[in-house]
Amino acid sequence: MTPWVQDQCVDITSPKCPANFKKQPLLLVSLDGLRAEYQETWHSLIPVLDKLQRCGTSSAFMQPVFPSKTFPNHYSIVTGLYSESHGLVDNNMYDPEFNASFSLSNTEKDKPRWYLGEPIWLTVMDQGLRAGTYFWPGSDVKINGTFPNIYEKYNGSVPFEQRVFSVLKWLQLPDDERPDFFTLYLEEPDKSGHKFGPVSGGLVSAIQGVDKVIGQLMNGLKQLKLHECINIIIVADHGMAETSCDRKEVLKNYIGDVSHLYVYEGPFGRIRAVNKSVSFDPAGLVTSLMCKKPEQKIKPYLKPDLPKRFHYAHSRRIEDVNILVDSLWLFERYAGSLTFCSGGNHGYDNDDPNMQAMFLSYGPKFHFQTKVEPFSNIELYNLMCDVLEITPAPNNGSHGSLNHLLRLPPYTPQPPVEQSPPGQCPLTSLDPTDPLGCSCPALGGINPNSRLNLSETEVSQSKSKHLLFGQPLVLQSNSDYCLLYNHGFISAYSKEKLMPLWSSFTVERRAIGGAGILPEVIPDCLRADVRIQANQSPTCDQYNSSTNVTYAFLYPPNLNSTLEEQYDGLTLSNVVPVYPAFQSEF
């Protein structure tokens, strides 16, 4: 029998399963620390992974959750939850309520109290299927009082080949014993990436090694006649960045005495008091670390102020002071306290290109030879549930967002039901009943309000152009608002909030121009909207008399190509209140 890698790519339009397989199995494989870029750079040296990528469905990368560490990301993959939601906020963490510390080297990691959410092996079992896990963070822990049907207690010394052999044996179990969902975890190339760095001969040897192991897996599946039956997802948890002992920021150099502080060091720092009896001022510490020198490689944040895209605030296990570290740099408590600093590391901003993880999928449920846009790993849980045709537990992903990976997605997301349909704001006069303290000297006596009186045909044209993805829905009940149709945009105006709820418009290339710079907005021009009653509108006087609040346009009037068209957006129905410092950034 020829090795699987030598066969041509096959479009598996229908599964070819042995007679005793009533359901297509799903195998989830983790190649720890396999940076997405490795597949492109070293594709000729990893023929099995390269073929799986070419023949199946893959993305240029998959984004990890923050922090880009092993346990948080593996558990996000199987729960669909951000780390703040599933509880594993780092490989090492402290819970003040438990008064206990979790690490990969102590027994706390074996206690269910640290693991929140529902991992997919429990979802599988709750819905009448079976799960077998050959290692995965959390899979050897009795989460919610239950282990997987078949599992192995983690032992990093077990050869990769033995792990693959065991999974292949599980696939040969009788129907009533055989799992429907499997996991397989390999520590490489993470281990070699840490030791040798991401650009090294040692790293290349490691990815060649895991490629051979995946080749062993595919050959075994072919021998069992399962290679066109089983669905396979191969992922990494994060990438890897090159580090050096010459690139370290030292906390002691900023604040002097650090004896009262407990510091989590490395690519991402967290700081708390060394014990509860020590006085600790988080805000003062952040201030003492902020913008202290040119080319500073660390940024301190109070927990609530961390970038919202991290989804890293709502957990008591996250310290009050967090230190973001520039890529390739490390953070340590005092000079020399971080002894492991040369080689590679991870844990940086999850937008960092070095932190992006690999993703590929292969099998009858997935499209043939398809490339998709990158996505967050929290979306995998819903995808895997769809492959297994089970209902996912509540999670942070958007169910259906990866439907384009599947040949026949079983779930179609439905929009929520609108709670408040729009009312009417009819134009009854071209002249305002009250100018509301507004003026526009540039008009010079011209009345542009006839442009606001669109015909039914013009309304239809505006909808076709500016509501390409449908009309935004208002989900608040009893909301009093109306739709305002303009040639250049459509908005929903709230009669209660006295401002637009949303504005929708299509930007044409010609409106921006070759240099990408918009023309100036007509100065000192703001008008009452004749479609809005005076008592349901803000006034120019309110903005003119305020010292701490001004306004900005939700739809930029200068997107219009002519001065006449600009006047459509220079109305009170198109403004929102902002702080003056924010106006130039709006």
C-alpha positions as CSV (number, residue, x, y, z in Angstrom):
1,M,0.0,0.0,0.0
2,T,1.4,3.4,-1.0
3,P,1.8,6.0,1.7
4,W,-1.1,8.4,1.9
5,V,1.0,11.4,1.1
6,Q,1.8,10.0,-2.3
7,D,-1.8,9.7,-3.3
8,Q,-3.5,12.5,-5.3
9,C,-5.9,14.9,-3.6
10,V,-9.4,13.5,-3.6
11,D,-12.6,15.5,-3.4
12,I,-14.5,13.5,-0.9
13,T,-18.0,14.4,-2.0
14,S,-19.5,11.7,0.1
15,P,-18.0,9.8,3.0
16,K,-16.6,6.3,2.4
17,C,-16.9,4.7,5.8
18,P,-16.7,1.0,6.9
19,A,-20.1,-0.6,7.3
20,N,-19.9,-0.6,11.1
21,F,-19.4,3.2,11.2
22,K,-22.8,4.8,11.6
23,K,-21.3,8.3,12.2
24,Q,-18.2,10.1,10.8
25,P,-15.7,10.5,13.6
26,L,-13.9,13.8,14.4
27,L,-10.3,13.9,15.3
28,L,-8.9,17.1,16.8
29,V,-5.1,17.3,16.7
30,S,-2.9,19.9,18.4
31,L,0.7,20.6,17.3
32,D,1.6,22.8,20.2
33,G,3.3,26.1,19.1
34,L,3.2,25.6,15.4
35,R,3.3,29.1,14.2
36,A,1.2,29.7,11.1
37,E,4.1,31.1,9.1
38,Y,6.0,27.8,9.5
39,Q,3.7,26.1,7.0
40,E,4.4,28.6,4.4
41,T,8.2,28.9,5.0
42,W,8.9,25.2,5.4
43,H,6.1,23.6,3.3
44,S,8.6,21.6,1.2
45,L,10.0,20.0,4.3
46,I,6.6,18.9,5.7
47,P,4.9,17.1,2.9
48,V,2.0,15.5,4.9
49,L,0.9,18.8,6.5
50,D,1.4,20.5,3.2
51,K,-0.9,18.0,1.4
52,L,-3.6,18.2,4.1
53,Q,-3.5,22.0,3.7
54,R,-3.7,21.9,-0.1
55,C,-6.4,19.2,-0.2
56,G,-8.6,20.4,2.6
57,T,-9.9,23.6,4.0
58,S,-7.3,25.9,5.7
59,S,-6.6,29.5,6.6
60,A,-3.5,31.5,6.6
61,F,-3.6,31.6,10.3
62,M,-5.9,31.2,13.3
63,Q,-5.9,33.9,16.0
64,P,-5.3,32.7,19.6
65,V,-7.0,34.2,22.6
66,F,-5.1,36.5,24.9
67,P,-2.8,35.6,26.5
68,S,-1.2,33.5,23.8
69,K,-0.3,30.7,26.2
70,T,-0.8,26.9,26.1
71,F,-3.6,26.1,28.7
72,P,-5.7,29.2,28.0
73,N,-5.8,28.5,24.3
74,H,-6.2,24.8,24.3
75,Y,-9.2,25.2,26.7
76,S,-10.6,28.0,24.5
77,I,-10.5,25.7,21.5
78,V,-12.6,23.0,23.2
79,T,-15.0,25.4,25.0
80,G,-15.5,28.3,22.7
81,L,-14.8,30.7,25.6
82,Y,-12.3,33.5,26.2
83,S,-9.9,32.9,29.0
84,E,-11.7,35.3,31.3
85,S,-14.8,33.2,30.8
86,H,-13.3,29.7,31.2
87,G,-11.1,30.5,34.1
88,L,-7.7,29.6,32.7
89,V,-6.2,33.0,32.5
90,D,-2.6,31.8,32.2
91,N,-0.5,28.7,32.6
92,N,0.3,30.1,36.1
93,M,-2.3,32.0,38.1
94,Y,-3.5,32.7,41.6
95,D,-7.1,32.6,42.8
96,P,-7.7,34.9,45.8
97,E,-10.9,33.1,46.8
98,F,-9.2,29.7,46.8
99,N,-6.0,31.2,48.2
100,A,-4.2,28.8,45.8
101,S,-1.9,28.9,42.8
102,F,-2.3,26.9,39.6
103,S,0.7,25.9,37.6
104,L,1.5,23.2,35.1
105,S,3.9,21.6,37.7
106,N,1.6,21.4,40.7
107,T,-1.5,19.3,41.7
108,E,-3.8,22.3,41.5
109,K,-4.0,21.8,37.7
110,D,-5.8,18.5,38.4
111,K,-8.6,20.1,40.4
112,P,-11.9,20.7,38.6
113,R,-12.6,24.0,40.4
114,W,-10.2,25.9,38.0
115,Y,-12.0,24.8,34.9
116,L,-15.2,26.7,34.0
117,G,-17.4,26.2,30.9
118,E,-18.2,22.9,29.1
119,P,-15.4,21.3,27.1
120,I,-16.6,19.5,23.9
121,W,-15.9,16.0,25.3
122,L,-18.7,16.7,27.9
123,T,-21.0,18.1,25.2
124,V,-20.4,15.0,23.2
125,M,-21.2,12.7,26.0
126,D,-24.2,14.6,27.2
127,Q,-25.8,14.1,23.8
128,G,-25.3,10.3,23.6
129,L,-21.9,10.2,21.8
130,R,-18.6,9.0,23.1
131,A,-15.3,10.8,23.6
132,G,-11.7,9.6,23.7
133,T,-8.8,12.0,24.5
134,Y,-5.2,11.2,24.1
135,F,-4.0,14.2,26.1
136,W,-5.5,17.7,26.0
137,P,-5.3,20.3,28.7
138,G,-8.3,19.6,31.0
139,S,-9.1,16.2,29.5
140,D,-7.6,14.3,32.5
141,V,-9.5,16.4,35.0
142,K,-13.0,15.4,36.4
143,I,-14.7,18.6,35.1
144,N,-18.4,18.8,36.1
145,G,-17.9,15.4,37.8
146,T,-17.0,13.6,34.6
147,F,-14.0,12.3,32.6
148,P,-14.1,11.5,28.9
149,N,-15.2,7.9,28.1
150,I,-11.6,7.1,27.3
151,Y,-8.7,9.3,28.3
152,E,-5.0,9.1,29.2
153,K,-3.5,10.9,32.2
154,Y,-1.0,13.3,30.8
155,N,2.5,11.9,30.5
156,G,4.9,13.9,28.3
157,S,7.3,11.0,28.0
158,V,5.0,8.9,25.9
159,P,6.4,8.8,22.3
160,F,4.3,10.5,19.7
161,E,4.1,7.3,17.6
162,Q,2.6,5.4,20.6
163,R,-0.1,8.1,20.9
164,V,-1.0,7.8,17.3
165,F,-1.1,4.0,17.6
166,S,-3.4,4.2,20.5
167,V,-5.9,6.5,18.7
168,L,-5.8,4.1,15.7
169,K,-6.6,1.2,18.1
170,W,-9.5,3.2,19.6
171,L,-10.9,3.6,16.1
172,Q,-11.1,-0.2,15.9
173,L,-13.2,-0.7,19.0
174,P,-16.7,-2.2,18.8
175,D,-19.5,0.3,18.0
176,D,-20.7,0.6,21.5
177,E,-17.2,1.4,22.8
178,R,-15.6,3.4,20.0
179,P,-15.5,7.2,20.5
180,D,-17.0,9.6,18.0
181,F,-14.8,12.4,19.0
182,F,-11.0,12.1,19.6
183,T,-8.2,14.4,20.7
184,L,-4.5,14.0,20.1
185,Y,-1.9,16.3,21.5
186,L,1.8,16.7,20.6
187,E,4.2,19.0,22.5
188,E,6.2,19.8,19.4
189,P,7.2,22.1,17.8
190,D,6.6,24.2,21.0
191,K,9.3,22.5,23.0
192,S,11.9,23.0,20.4
193,G,10.7,26.5,19.6
194,H,11.3,27.5,23.3
195,K,14.7,25.8,23.3
196,F,16.2,26.8,19.9
197,G,14.0,29.7,18.8
198,P,11.5,29.9,15.9
199,V,14.2,30.3,13.3
200,S,16.6,27.5,13.9
201,G,17.6,24.0,12.8
202,G,16.2,22.5,15.9
203,L,12.8,24.0,15.1
204,V,12.9,22.7,11.6
205,S,13.8,19.2,12.8
206,A,10.8,19.3,15.2
207,I,8.3,20.2,12.6
208,Q,9.7,17.6,10.3
209,G,9.2,15.1,13.2
210,V,5.6,16.0,13.8
211,D,5.0,15.8,10.0
212,K,6.2,12.2,10.0
213,V,3.9,11.4,12.9
214,I,0.9,12.9,11.1
215,G,2.0,10.8,8.1
216,Q,1.9,7.8,10.4
217,L,-1.6,8.8,11.4
218,M,-2.8,9.2,7.8
219,N,-1.2,5.9,6.7
220,G,-3.0,4.1,9.6
221,L,-6.3,5.7,8.6
222,K,-5.8,4.6,5.1
223,Q,-5.1,1.0,6.2
224,L,-8.3,1.1,8.2
225,K,-10.2,2.5,5.2
226,L,-11.1,5.5,7.3
227,H,-9.1,8.2,5.4
228,E,-12.2,9.2,3.4
229,C,-14.6,8.8,6.4
230,I,-13.0,10.6,9.4
231,N,-13.0,14.4,9.7
232,I,-9.7,15.9,11.0
233,I,-8.9,19.3,12.4
234,I,-5.3,20.1,13.0
235,V,-4.5,23.3,15.0
236,A,-1.9,25.0,17.1
237,D,-2.6,26.9,20.3
238,H,-0.3,29.8,19.5
239,G,2.9,30.8,17.7
240,M,6.4,31.6,18.8
241,A,8.6,34.7,18.9
242,E,12.4,34.8,19.2
243,T,13.7,36.1,22.5
244,S,17.0,37.0,23.9
245,C,18.5,37.6,27.4
246,D,19.7,41.0,25.9
247,R,16.1,42.1,25.4
248,K,14.6,42.4,28.9
249,E,12.7,45.2,30.7
250,V,13.4,45.1,34.5
251,L,10.7,46.2,36.9
252,K,13.3,47.1,39.6
253,N,14.9,49.6,37.3
254,Y,11.6,51.6,37.2
255,I,10.5,51.6,40.8
256,G,13.4,50.5,42.9
257,D,12.1,48.2,45.7
258,V,10.2,45.2,44.4
259,S,10.3,43.0,47.6
260,H,6.6,43.6,48.3
261,L,5.5,42.6,44.8
262,Y,4.7,39.2,43.3
263,V,5.5,39.3,39.6
264,Y,4.5,37.0,36.8
265,E,7.4,37.4,34.3
266,G,8.0,36.8,30.6
267,P,6.2,38.0,27.5
268,F,3.2,39.3,29.5
269,G,3.5,40.5,33.1
270,R,1.0,40.6,36.0
271,I,1.7,42.1,39.4
272,R,0.1,41.8,42.8
273,A,1.1,42.3,46.4
274,V,3.3,39.4,47.7
275,N,0.7,38.8,50.3
276,K,-2.5,40.3,51.7
277,S,-0.8,42.1,54.6
278,V,1.2,44.2,52.2
279,S,-0.1,47.6,51.2
280,F,-0.6,47.8,47.4
281,D,-1.6,50.7,45.2
282,P,-2.3,49.4,41.7
283,A,-3.1,52.8,40.2
284,G,0.0,54.3,41.7
285,L,2.2,51.4,40.3
286,V,0.7,51.9,36.8
287,T,1.5,55.6,36.9
288,S,5.1,54.9,38.0
289,L,5.6,52.6,35.0
290,M,3.9,54.7,32.4
291,C,6.0,56.5,29.7
292,K,9.1,56.6,31.8
293,K,11.7,56.4,29.0
294,P,12.1,56.7,25.3
295,E,11.7,53.4,23.4
296,Q,10.0,51.8,26.4
297,K,9.1,48.2,25.7
298,I,6.4,47.8,28.3
299,K,2.9,49.3,28.7
300,P,1.2,49.1,32.1
301,Y,-2.5,48.7,32.5
302,L,-5.0,48.5,35.2
303,K,-7.2,45.4,34.6
304,P,-10.3,47.4,33.5
305,D,-8.2,49.5,31.1
306,L,-6.7,46.6,29.1
307,P,-7.7,46.6,25.4
308,K,-11.3,45.4,25.2
309,R,-10.4,43.1,22.2
310,F,-8.4,40.9,24.7
311,H,-11.6,40.0,26.6
312,Y,-9.4,39.8,29.6
313,A,-10.9,41.6,32.6
314,H,-13.8,39.7,34.1
315,S,-12.0,37.2,36.3
316,R,-10.7,37.4,39.9
317,R,-7.7,35.5,38.7
318,I,-6.4,38.4,36.6
319,E,-4.3,40.7,38.6
320,D,-5.1,44.4,39.0
321,V,-1.8,45.4,37.2
322,N,-1.0,44.0,33.9
323,I,2.1,44.6,31.8
324,L,2.0,44.3,28.0
325,V,5.4,43.6,26.5
326,D,6.6,44.4,23.0
327,S,7.2,41.4,20.8
328,L,10.6,39.8,21.1
329,W,11.1,41.4,24.6
330,L,10.7,40.0,28.1
331,F,9.7,41.5,31.4
332,E,11.3,40.5,34.7
333,R,11.1,41.5,38.4
334,Y,14.8,42.3,38.9
335,A,17.9,41.9,36.7
336,G,18.5,38.1,36.2
337,S,15.3,36.9,37.9
338,L,14.0,35.5,34.6
339,T,16.6,32.9,33.9
340,F,14.9,31.3,30.8
341,C,15.2,34.1,28.3
342,S,17.1,32.8,25.2
343,G,15.4,31.0,22.4
344,G,11.6,31.4,21.9
345,N,8.5,32.4,23.9
346,H,4.9,33.2,23.5
347,G,2.2,35.0,25.5
348,Y,2.3,38.3,23.6
349,D,-0.6,40.4,22.2
350,N,-2.8,37.9,20.3
351,D,-2.7,40.3,17.3
352,D,1.1,39.8,17.0
353,P,1.9,38.0,13.7
354,N,4.4,35.8,15.6
355,M,1.6,34.5,17.8
356,Q,-0.7,33.3,15.1
357,A,-1.5,29.6,15.0
358,M,-1.9,27.1,12.2
359,F,-5.3,25.7,11.2
360,L,-6.3,23.1,8.7
361,S,-9.2,20.7,8.3
362,Y,-9.7,17.7,6.1
363,G,-12.5,15.2,5.5
364,P,-15.9,14.6,3.9
365,K,-17.6,17.4,6.0
366,F,-15.1,20.0,4.8
367,H,-14.7,21.7,1.5
368,F,-12.1,20.5,-1.0
369,Q,-9.0,22.7,-1.7
370,T,-10.5,25.8,0.0
371,K,-8.8,28.8,1.6
372,V,-10.7,30.8,4.1
373,E,-10.1,34.1,6.0
374,P,-8.4,33.8,9.4
375,F,-10.7,33.6,12.4
376,S,-10.5,33.3,16.2
377,N,-10.0,29.9,17.8
378,I,-13.1,30.5,20.0
379,E,-15.1,29.7,16.8
380,L,-13.8,26.1,16.6
381,Y,-16.1,24.7,19.4
382,N,-19.3,25.5,17.4
383,L,-17.7,24.2,14.2
384,M,-16.8,20.9,15.9
385,C,-20.3,20.6,17.3
386,D,-21.7,21.1,13.8
387,V,-19.4,18.4,12.4
388,L,-20.6,16.0,15.1
389,E,-24.2,17.2,14.6
390,I,-24.7,18.1,18.3
391,T,-25.9,21.2,20.0
392,P,-23.2,23.4,21.5
393,A,-23.3,24.7,25.0
394,P,-23.4,28.5,25.5
395,N,-20.1,30.1,24.4
396,N,-18.4,33.2,23.2
397,G,-18.3,32.2,19.6
398,S,-20.7,33.2,16.9
399,H,-22.5,30.0,15.8
400,G,-22.5,29.7,12.1
401,S,-19.6,32.1,11.5
402,L,-17.6,29.1,10.1
403,N,-20.4,27.7,7.9
404,H,-18.3,28.4,4.8
405,L,-15.8,25.7,5.9
406,L,-18.5,23.0,5.7
407,R,-20.0,21.4,2.6
408,L,-23.5,21.1,4.3
409,P,-23.6,23.2,7.4
410,P,-26.4,21.9,9.7
411,Y,-27.0,25.2,11.4
412,T,-28.1,28.5,9.9
413,P,-28.0,31.5,12.2
414,Q,-31.2,33.5,12.3
415,P,-31.3,37.2,13.1
416,P,-33.1,38.2,16.3
417,V,-36.6,39.5,16.1
418,E,-36.7,43.3,16.0
419,Q,-38.4,44.6,19.2
420,S,-39.2,48.1,18.0
421,P,-40.2,48.7,14.3
422,P,-39.4,52.2,13.0
423,G,-42.1,55.0,13.2
424,Q,-42.5,57.9,10.8
425,C,-40.8,61.3,10.5
426,P,-42.6,62.8,7.5
427,L,-41.5,65.9,5.8
428,T,-44.4,68.4,5.9
429,S,-42.6,71.6,5.1
430,L,-39.4,72.6,3.5
431,D,-38.9,75.4,6.1
432,P,-38.1,74.5,9.8
433,T,-40.7,75.6,12.3
434,D,-37.8,76.5,14.6
435,P,-34.1,77.0,13.5
436,L,-33.0,75.7,16.9
437,G,-30.3,78.2,17.2
438,C,-28.6,76.9,14.0
439,S,-27.2,78.7,11.1
440,C,-25.3,78.1,7.8
441,P,-23.9,81.3,6.3
442,A,-22.6,79.3,3.3
443,L,-26.2,78.7,2.1
444,G,-26.6,82.3,1.2
445,G,-30.4,82.1,1.1
446,I,-30.6,78.8,-0.7
447,N,-32.9,76.2,0.8
448,P,-31.5,72.6,0.3
449,N,-34.3,70.9,2.1
450,S,-36.0,69.7,-1.1
451,R,-33.2,67.1,-1.3
452,L,-34.6,65.6,1.9
453,N,-37.9,64.9,0.2
454,L,-37.1,61.6,-1.5
455,S,-39.6,59.9,-3.9
456,E,-40.5,56.3,-3.4
457,T,-38.1,55.4,-6.3
458,E,-35.3,57.4,-4.7
459,V,-35.9,55.7,-1.3
460,S,-35.7,52.3,-3.0
461,Q,-32.4,53.3,-4.7
462,S,-31.0,54.6,-1.4
463,K,-31.9,51.2,0.3
464,S,-30.3,49.2,-2.5
465,K,-27.1,51.3,-2.2
466,H,-26.8,51.8,1.5
467,L,-28.4,48.8,3.1
468,L,-26.3,46.1,1.4
469,F,-26.4,43.8,4.4
470,G,-30.0,44.6,5.4
471,Q,-31.5,47.1,7.8
472,P,-30.0,47.1,11.4
473,L,-32.5,45.9,13.9
474,V,-33.4,47.7,17.1
475,L,-33.5,45.2,19.9
476,Q,-34.7,47.5,22.7
477,S,-38.4,47.4,23.3
478,N,-40.6,50.5,23.0
479,S,-37.9,52.5,21.2
480,D,-39.3,55.5,19.4
481,Y,-37.3,56.2,16.3
482,C,-37.8,56.7,12.6
483,L,-35.7,56.0,9.4
484,L,-34.4,59.1,7.6
485,Y,-33.6,58.4,3.9
486,N,-31.0,60.5,2.2
487,H,-29.2,60.2,-1.2
488,G,-25.9,59.6,0.5
489,F,-26.9,57.7,3.6
490,I,-29.7,56.2,5.7
491,S,-30.0,56.7,9.5
492,A,-32.3,55.7,12.3
493,Y,-33.1,58.8,14.4
494,S,-34.1,58.3,18.0
495,K,-36.8,60.8,19.2
496,E,-35.9,59.8,22.8
497,K,-32.1,60.0,22.7
498,L,-32.2,63.0,20.3
499,M,-29.5,61.5,18.1
500,P,-29.1,58.8,15.4
501,L,-29.0,55.2,16.6
502,W,-27.1,54.1,13.5
503,S,-26.1,55.3,10.1
504,S,-25.5,53.2,7.0
505,F,-23.8,54.2,3.8
506,T,-21.7,52.9,1.0
507,V,-18.4,54.7,0.3
508,E,-17.5,55.1,-3.3
509,R,-13.9,55.1,-4.4
510,R,-14.3,58.4,-6.2
511,A,-15.6,60.1,-3.0
512,I,-12.3,59.5,-1.2
513,G,-10.0,60.4,-4.2
514,G,-6.7,59.0,-5.2
515,A,-4.8,60.5,-2.2
516,G,-7.3,59.0,0.3
517,I,-8.1,62.4,1.8
518,L,-11.6,63.8,2.2
519,P,-12.4,67.5,1.4
520,E,-13.0,69.8,4.3
521,V,-16.5,69.9,5.8
522,I,-18.3,73.2,5.1
523,P,-17.4,75.3,8.1
524,D,-19.8,76.8,10.6
525,C,-22.8,75.1,9.1
526,L,-25.4,73.1,11.0
527,R,-29.1,73.0,10.2
528,A,-32.3,71.8,11.8
529,D,-33.7,68.7,10.0
530,V,-37.2,69.6,8.8
531,R,-38.3,66.0,9.1
532,I,-37.8,66.1,12.9
533,Q,-40.1,68.1,15.2
534,A,-38.4,70.8,17.2
535,N,-39.2,69.2,20.6
536,Q,-37.6,65.9,19.4
537,S,-34.3,67.4,18.3
538,P,-31.2,68.7,20.0
539,T,-30.4,72.4,19.5
540,C,-27.3,74.1,18.3
541,D,-27.6,76.3,21.4
542,Q,-27.0,73.3,23.6
543,Y,-23.7,72.6,21.8
544,N,-22.7,76.2,21.5
545,S,-23.1,76.9,25.2
546,S,-21.4,73.7,26.5
547,T,-17.8,73.9,27.4
548,N,-17.1,70.2,27.8
549,V,-19.3,68.6,25.0
550,T,-19.3,69.3,21.3
551,Y,-20.7,67.3,18.4
552,A,-19.5,65.1,15.6
553,F,-21.2,63.8,12.5
554,L,-22.1,60.1,12.5
555,Y,-22.2,60.2,8.7
556,P,-19.3,62.3,7.3
557,P,-21.0,65.0,5.1
558,N,-17.8,65.5,3.1
559,L,-18.2,62.0,1.6
560,N,-20.5,63.7,-0.8
561,S,-18.9,64.8,-4.0
562,T,-20.6,68.2,-4.3
563,L,-21.2,71.1,-1.8
564,E,-24.9,70.8,-2.4
565,E,-24.9,67.1,-1.4
566,Q,-22.9,68.0,1.8
567,Y,-25.9,69.9,3.2
568,D,-27.8,66.6,3.4
569,G,-25.5,65.5,6.3
570,L,-25.1,68.9,7.9
571,T,-28.2,68.4,10.0
572,L,-28.9,68.0,13.7
573,S,-30.3,64.5,13.0
574,N,-26.8,63.4,12.0
575,V,-24.8,64.6,15.0
576,V,-23.8,62.8,18.2
577,P,-22.3,64.4,21.3
578,V,-18.6,63.9,21.9
579,Y,-15.9,65.3,24.1
580,P,-13.9,68.0,22.4
581,A,-10.6,66.0,22.6
582,F,-12.3,63.2,20.7
583,Q,-13.8,65.3,17.9
584,S,-10.7,65.2,15.7
585,E,-10.5,61.5,16.0
586,F,-14.1,60.7,15.3
